[in-house]
Amino acid sequence: MIRKIIKIDETKCNGCGACASACHEGAIGIVNGIAKLMREDYCDGLGDCLPACPTNAISFEEREAPAYDEQAVLAAKAAQASKTASHVQATSPCAAKPTCTQNTSSSFLSQWPVQIKLVPIQAPFFDGAELLIAADCSAYAYARFHEDFIRGRVTLIGCPKLDEGDYSEKLTQIFTQNEIKSITITRMTVPCCGGLEYAVKTALKNSGRQIPCQTVIISPNGQKQVR
């Protein structure tokens, strides 16, 4: 069938692996230091990998390709999740200690988490802030969210799939008019969360500020990947 699918310009690829991390279907792999489309039937044609590529080596094309096989993708994800869960359980500090418990009840909020759409452009808590910009769902998937992400940070939340409009314009003003020390983005592996990451990086570029920024991608089984 003729359909939209990604195309990788290997002459531009620097082998950073950002596209493979951004591809939630597992269609892209790194082979001999170069990104490759490993499974055409795993590519859904939505292009969540495009904004992740720092060299613009990925584009769309329409050509003959197998249909996107969602069931195969889900089966592969389930197999990987099961393998990861088994490894985590085996290596957990509490695995050999049935009475081992962890205290996860403490709150580390420095302010009420505010929706990006509602937060003021200038606020006292932005001065010198370590900023956390979190996709709405991410806190539900990660058990130590307060300890690992909220602690010591000012928290903004949003969902590009549910909110109308683009966050990038408002975030540009926030980055421009306040002294933000760093930015951490937490998002899920689902493609719609890519809109949040894209908005933050677009706002950073438009603001002209050099603010350290990292993205943490959280999987449904609570694992995280930092990039």
GIDA-V571891 format. One record per helix or strand. SS is the DSSP state (H for helix, E for strand). FROM is the first residue (numbers start at 1). LEN is the number of residues. If there is no record, write none. Layout:
ss: (SS:SS)
from: (FROM:FROM)
len: (LEN:LEN)
//
This chain:
ss: (E:H:E:E:H:E:H:E:H:E:H:H:E:H:E:H:E:E)
from: (2:18:28:34:40:58:70:114:124:129:138:145:154:168:180:191:212:224)
len: (7:5:4:4:3:7:22:2:3:7:4:6:5:10:9:17:7:3)
//
